[in-house]
Amino acid sequence: MKKSTKTILWICLAVLAAAVALYLIFGRKEKQILVYQTTTMAPTRISSSVTATGTVEPISTVDVGTQVSGIISKIYVDFNSEVKAGQLIAELDRSVLQSELASSLANLNSAKAEFEYQESAYNRSKGLHDDGFVSDSEYESALYSYQRSKYAYQQAQASYKRAQTNIGYARIYSPINGVVLNRAVDEGQTVASGFSTPTLFTIAEDLRAMRVIATVDEADIGEVLEGQRVDFTVDAYPDDTFNGTVTQVRLQATTTSNVVTYEVVIDAPNPDLKLKPGLTASVTIYTLDKQDVLAVPVRALRFTPEGFEGETPENCVWRQEADGKLTPVAVELGVTDGVLTEITSGLNLGDRVVTGTKLVSAKKGGKMPDKPDMKQPQSGGNPFMPKPPGREDNKRTK
């Protein structure tokens, strides 16, 4: 066979193969039909939420300090120690305080003696002055000395009482039942009360009752109310979800980098003591949460069969009957989360509601949709116009 003949043969085979391929790709277009998409009415949950971050902390903490200066001589508790109200937790060295008490007692005795002497002298001077044997100036001098000694005695009494009180402050007791979160001093350390009370210990009242202080953006704070349910997680236990309730929405705003936020207080029961103070919590606040309600997708309220656009009243859905026909049903609406809308009346459990249409292959068993059955809506008058003359069944082929 000549070379030119072979070339022509190969070209013909290539053209034939290309034609077969084009036929297989474009020439066998499958027949498609339009069918209804439906949903079956069943109890469901409608919810919407706000997310935020927060910090886990005890509901009540007390900073325990000292009102007197001195050296820490004894410490009886440590981090995580459980304490009872009135329990001795630390002591200051008492030697300086005892010296101050002894000095104040000596001053008190001296002031008392002076007061008693001046009181006696004043009484004598007053009697002589009344009888005319003492001049007015001598009487006034005795009165002045008596009053000064009286005030000095009262001051000495107060100083002695303060010294007694201060020596009592050398023993430091827990004011509440709780757990020691922080110990800020060691034995031998000097503490000075000065103008502010130094913190020696931080005690949390009850770690089985914690709270989360969550920071909520100003765009979401309007939806947050007391009593709403909360779920949150912490990085320490990524597989656990903790529950709580909003107990307070604080009005004080905080502005950081032009972002305004508000604090929301969430109670967080902690019976197994998993939650620890300072953990960061990822919070979900359920601003809407209804269980076991009948609901339809929002798109079901927007669906209208072909040929009835503009004739369907507000709040109407189309129910598919057992025979495949559609019936318009007027419904009453409840809450919505933007995806589902609650149906408070008009539909029952098991009803099939049309949410839209889609095209399917006729070879896959698709069924041509039946035309709508123009019955009266169940919960109101018939808002629909008669079927247009010459209108074909609601089916198309493509």
Rosetta blueprint (number, residue, H / E / L):
1 M L
2 K L
3 K H
4 S H
5 T H
6 K H
7 T H
8 I H
9 L H
10 W H
11 I H
12 C H
13 L H
14 A H
15 V H
16 L H
17 A H
18 A H
19 A H
20 V H
21 A H
22 L H
23 Y H
24 L H
25 I H
26 F H
27 G H
28 R L
29 K L
30 E L
31 K L
32 Q E
33 I E
34 L E
35 V E
36 Y E
37 Q E
38 T E
39 T E
40 T E
41 M L
42 A L
43 P L
44 T E
45 R E
46 I E
47 S E
48 S E
49 S E
50 V E
51 T E
52 A E
53 T E
54 G E
55 T E
56 V E
57 E E
58 P E
59 I L
60 S L
61 T E
62 V E
63 D E
64 V E
65 G E
66 T L
67 Q L
68 V L
69 S L
70 G E
71 I E
72 I E
73 S E
74 K E
75 I E
76 Y L
77 V L
78 D L
79 F L
80 N L
81 S L
82 E E
83 V E
84 K L
85 A L
86 G L
87 Q L
88 L E
89 I E
90 A E
91 E E
92 L E
93 D L
94 R L
95 S H
96 V H
97 L H
98 Q H
99 S H
100 E H
101 L H
102 A H
103 S H
104 S H
105 L H
106 A H
107 N H
108 L H
109 N H
110 S H
111 A H
112 K H
113 A H
114 E H
115 F H
116 E H
117 Y H
118 Q H
119 E H
120 S H
121 A H
122 Y H
123 N H
124 R H
125 S H
126 K H
127 G H
128 L H
129 H H
130 D H
131 D H
132 G L
133 F L
134 V L
135 S L
136 D H
137 S H
138 E H
139 Y H
140 E H
141 S H
142 A H
143 L H
144 Y H
145 S H
146 Y H
147 Q H
148 R H
149 S H
150 K H
151 Y H
152 A H
153 Y H
154 Q H
155 Q H
156 A H
157 Q H
158 A H
159 S H
160 Y H
161 K H
162 R H
163 A H
164 Q H
165 T H
166 N H
167 I H
168 G H
169 Y H
170 A L
171 R E
172 I E
173 Y E
174 S L
175 P L
176 I L
177 N L
178 G E
179 V E
180 V E
181 L E
182 N E
183 R E
184 A L
185 V L
186 D L
187 E L
188 G L
189 Q L
190 T E
191 V E
192 A L
193 S L
194 G L
195 F L
196 S L
197 T L
198 P L
199 T E
200 L E
201 F E
202 T E
203 I E
204 A E
205 E L
206 D L
207 L L
208 R L
209 A E
210 M E
211 R E
212 V E
213 I E
214 A E
215 T E
216 V E
217 D E
218 E L
219 A L
220 D L
221 I H
222 G H
223 E H
224 V L
225 L L
226 E L
227 G L
228 Q L
229 R E
230 V E
231 D E
232 F E
233 T E
234 V E
235 D L
236 A L
237 Y E
238 P E
239 D E
240 D E
241 T E
242 F E
243 N E
244 G E
245 T E
246 V E
247 T E
248 Q E
249 V E
250 R E
251 L E
252 Q E
253 A E
254 T E
255 T E
256 T E
257 S L
258 N L
259 V E
260 V E
261 T E
262 Y E
263 E E
264 V E
265 V E
266 I E
267 D E
268 A E
269 P E
270 N L
271 P L
272 D L
273 L L
274 K L
275 L L
276 K L
277 P L
278 G L
279 L L
280 T E
281 A E
282 S E
283 V E
284 T E
285 I E
286 Y E
287 T E
288 L E
289 D E
290 K E
291 Q E
292 D E
293 V E
294 L L
295 A E
296 V E
297 P E
298 V H
299 R H
300 A H
301 L H
302 R H
303 F L
304 T L
305 P L
306 E L
307 G L
308 F L
309 E L
310 G L
311 E L
312 T L
313 P L
314 E L
315 N L
316 C E
317 V E
318 W E
319 R E
320 Q E
321 E L
322 A L
323 D L
324 G L
325 K L
326 L E
327 T E
328 P E
329 V E
330 A E
331 V L
332 E E
333 L E
334 G E
335 V E
336 T E
337 D L
338 G L
339 V L
340 L E
341 T E
342 E E
343 I E
344 T E
345 S E
346 G L
347 L L
348 N L
349 L L
350 G L
351 D L
352 R E
353 V E
354 V E
355 T E
356 G E
357 T E
358 K E
359 L E
360 V E
361 S E
362 A H
363 K H
364 K H
365 G L
366 G L
367 K L
368 M L
369 P L
370 D L
371 K L
372 P E
373 D L
374 M L
375 K L
376 Q L
377 P L
378 Q L
379 S L
380 G L
381 G L
382 N L
383 P L
384 F L
385 M L
386 P L
387 K L
388 P L
389 P L
390 G L
391 R L
392 E L
393 D L
394 N L
395 K L
396 R L
397 T E
398 K L
